[in-house]
């Protein structure tokens, strides 16, 4: 009981502490601004907060869509990796290793420039592809490869006796995977899956490099619109760090608790 209470206490105190540091930094920046007739750094931050939070909403949308796509395709790719047919298994391993060992930024640039800006439908209508959609697809590819490897590792970690028991019951390979192996794999896969979602969310600000109006891009645009004064750097960027921290930190704490719980069950 005491250990669970401690984890819960840390979960709530750390984001509050981070928000307090952000506020103190903004107040400090305001104290340094002695120019008359110009809004302080704190006042400017308050004005632009909704704009920055709107960009953060796009970060969350990209992370959810990318993780959904990566999970579905990663599971399919993982099953292909464990296929007994070499013609299926070998290409799946190549794709997995390619995207697992490629820099995210390189993949992002490749997707942004290789995917067309618009597509023409059979009827002749043209549909624009937003940059954030292409960025979402770019972020999904390396996560897809890692989800594939997570599934492969989880299946391999199941003792061979499980396969032999299912075979003795006349289960086919597909039935064994569905009814025996996968239920045991889910609890092994969930903590690393959550870690990869947290990492994916933290990587989404890279989309600002390519002009996507997410939280980082909106923060930079807000500072420029407010006058690009040096005292804006600490409060604006610390606020940006805080909103990501407040979202990600509880996930990381919950992931650690899941790991401990599943380790105890195992």
C-alpha positions in Angstrom: 0.0 0.0 0.0 2.8 2.4 0.9 4.6 1.9 -2.4 1.5 2.5 -4.5 0.7 5.7 -2.5 4.3 7.0 -3.1 4.1 6.5 -6.8 0.7 8.3 -6.9 2.1 11.2 -4.9 5.1 11.6 -7.2 2.8 11.5 -10.2 0.9 14.5 -9.1 3.7 16.5 -7.5 6.2 16.5 -10.3 3.9 18.1 -12.9 2.9 20.8 -10.4 6.5 21.4 -9.6 7.3 21.8 -13.3 4.4 24.2 -13.8 5.7 26.2 -10.8 9.2 26.4 -12.3 7.6 27.7 -15.5 5.7 30.3 -13.7 8.8 31.4 -11.7 10.8 31.7 -14.9 8.1 33.8 -16.5 8.0 36.1 -13.5 11.8 36.4 -13.6 11.7 37.3 -17.2 9.0 39.8 -16.5 11.2 41.4 -13.8 14.0 41.8 -16.3 11.7 43.6 -18.8 12.0 47.3 -17.8 10.9 48.8 -21.1 7.9 51.0 -20.8 5.0 50.6 -23.2 5.7 47.0 -24.1 3.9 44.0 -22.6 6.0 41.9 -20.3 7.1 38.4 -21.1 4.5 36.9 -18.7 1.7 39.0 -20.2 2.8 38.0 -23.7 2.9 34.3 -22.7 -0.6 34.5 -21.3 -1.9 36.1 -24.5 -0.3 33.4 -26.7 -1.0 30.4 -24.5 -4.2 29.4 -26.4 -2.3 29.6 -29.7 0.5 27.3 -28.3 -2.0 24.9 -26.8 -3.8 24.7 -30.1 -0.5 23.6 -31.7 -0.1 21.1 -28.8 -3.4 19.6 -29.8 -2.1 18.9 -33.2 0.9 17.2 -31.6 -1.4 14.9 -29.7 -3.5 14.2 -32.8 -0.4 13.3 -34.8 0.8 11.0 -32.0 -2.5 9.2 -31.7 -3.0 8.7 -35.5 0.7 7.7 -36.0 0.6 5.3 -33.1 -2.7 3.7 -34.3 -1.3 3.2 -37.8 2.0 2.0 -36.4 0.3 -0.5 -34.1 -1.9 -2.0 -36.9 0.9 -2.2 -39.5 3.5 -3.2 -36.9 1.4 -6.2 -35.7 1.0 -7.3 -39.3 4.7 -6.9 -39.9 5.5 -8.8 -36.7 3.3 -11.7 -37.7 5.1 -11.7 -41.1 8.5 -11.9 -39.2 7.5 -15.1 -37.4 6.0 -16.7 -40.5 7.5 -20.1 -41.4 7.5 -19.0 -45.1 10.8 -17.4 -46.0 9.3 -15.4 -48.8 7.2 -13.6 -46.2 9.6 -13.6 -43.3 12.8 -12.2 -45.0 11.2 -9.1 -46.5 9.5 -8.4 -43.2 12.8 -8.5 -41.4 14.4 -6.2 -43.9 11.7 -3.6 -43.6 11.8 -3.9 -39.8 15.5 -3.4 -39.6 15.5 -0.6 -42.2 13.1 1.6 -40.3 14.4 0.6 -36.8 17.9 1.7 -37.7 17.2 4.9 -39.7 17.2 8.4 -38.2 13.7 9.7 -37.6 14.5 13.1 -39.2 15.8 11.4 -42.3 12.6 9.4 -42.6 10.6 12.5 -42.0 12.4 14.5 -44.7 12.1 11.5 -47.2 8.3 11.2 -46.6 7.8 15.0 -46.9 9.5 15.3 -50.2 8.6 11.9 -51.8 4.9 12.0 -51.0 3.1 14.4 -53.4 1.5 17.6 -52.2 -1.8 16.6 -53.9 -3.4 13.5 -55.4 -5.8 13.4 -58.4 -8.9 11.3 -57.9 -10.4 9.1 -60.7 -13.0 11.8 -61.4 -10.4 14.5 -61.9 -10.7 16.2 -58.5 -7.5 17.1 -56.8 -7.1 16.6 -53.0 -4.3 18.4 -51.1 -2.3 16.4 -48.6 -1.5 18.5 -45.6 2.0 18.6 -44.3 0.9 17.3 -40.9 -0.6 14.2 -42.5 2.7 13.4 -44.2 4.6 14.1 -41.0 2.2 11.7 -39.2 3.0 9.0 -41.7 6.7 9.7 -41.3 6.6 9.3 -37.6 4.6 6.1 -37.8 7.2 4.2 -39.8 10.0 3.8 -37.2 7.4 3.1 -34.5 5.8 0.5 -36.8 9.2 -1.3 -37.1 9.7 -1.3 -33.3 6.1 -2.5 -32.7 6.9 -5.3 -35.1 10.0 -6.2 -33.1 8.1 -6.0 -29.8 5.6 -8.5 -31.1 8.3 -10.8 -32.5 10.2 -10.7 -29.2 7.0 -11.3 -27.2 6.1 -14.4 -29.2 9.7 -15.7 -29.0 9.7 -15.2 -25.2 6.7 -17.6 -24.7 8.1 -21.0 -23.6 8.1 -23.7 -26.2 6.0 -25.9 -24.0 3.0 -23.6 -24.8 3.3 -24.4 -28.5 3.7 -28.1 -27.8 0.7 -28.2 -25.5 -1.4 -26.5 -28.1 -0.1 -28.9 -30.8 -1.1 -31.9 -28.6 -4.6 -30.5 -28.6 -4.7 -30.5 -32.4 -4.6 -26.7 -32.6 -3.5 -25.2 -35.9 -0.7 -22.6 -35.9 -3.2 -19.8 -36.3 -5.4 -21.2 -33.5 -2.4 -21.5 -31.2 -1.4 -17.9 -31.9 -4.9 -16.5 -31.4 -5.9 -18.5 -28.3 -2.7 -19.4 -26.5 0.3 -17.2 -27.5 -1.2 -13.7 -28.1 -3.1 -13.4 -24.8 0.2 -14.0 -23.0 2.0 -11.6 -25.4 -0.3 -8.6 -24.7 0.9 -8.0 -21.2 4.5 -8.3 -22.3 3.9 -5.9 -25.1 1.9 -3.2 -23.3 4.7 -1.5 -21.3 7.1 -1.1 -24.3 4.2 -0.1 -26.4 3.4 2.7 -24.0 7.1 3.7 -23.9 7.1 4.0 -27.7 3.9 6.2 -27.6 5.6 8.5 -25.1 8.7 8.7 -27.3 6.6 9.3 -30.4 4.8 12.2 -28.8 8.1 13.7 -27.8 9.4 13.4 -31.3 6.4 15.2 -32.9 7.9 18.7 -32.5 10.4 17.8 -35.2 7.5 18.4 -37.6 8.1 22.1 -37.0 11.3 21.9 -39.1 9.1 21.2 -42.1 6.6 24.0 -41.4 3.9 22.1 -39.5 2.1 24.4 -37.2 2.3 22.3 -34.0 3.3 23.4 -30.5 6.9 24.2 -31.3 6.1 26.0 -34.5 3.4 28.0 -32.8 5.7 28.9 -30.0 8.3 30.3 -32.4 5.6 32.1 -34.3 4.2 33.6 -31.1 7.6 34.9 -30.0 8.2 36.5 -33.4 4.8 38.1 -33.3 5.4 39.4 -29.8 8.6 41.1 -30.8 11.3 38.4 -30.6 12.8 39.8 -27.4 15.5 37.7 -25.6 13.5 37.6 -22.3 10.8 35.6 -24.1 13.0 32.5 -24.6 12.9 31.1 -21.1 9.2 31.4 -20.3 7.9 30.4 -23.7 10.1 27.4 -24.1 9.7 26.3 -20.5 6.0 26.5 -20.9 6.3 24.3 -24.0 8.4 21.8 -22.1 5.9 21.8 -19.2 2.9 20.9 -21.3 4.7 18.0 -22.8 6.0 16.9 -19.4 2.5 17.1 -17.8 1.2 14.8 -20.5 4.1 12.4 -20.7 5.2 12.0 -17.1 2.0 10.2 -15.8 2.3 7.8 -18.8 5.9 6.9 -17.8 4.9 6.4 -14.2 2.0 4.2 -15.1 4.2 2.2 -17.5 6.7 1.5 -14.7 3.8 0.3 -12.5 2.6 -2.0 -15.3 6.1 -3.4 -15.7 6.3 -4.2 -12.0 2.8 -5.7 -11.9 3.4 -8.0 -14.9 6.9 -9.0 -13.6 5.2 -10.1 -10.3 2.6 -12.1 -12.2 5.2 -13.7 -14.3 
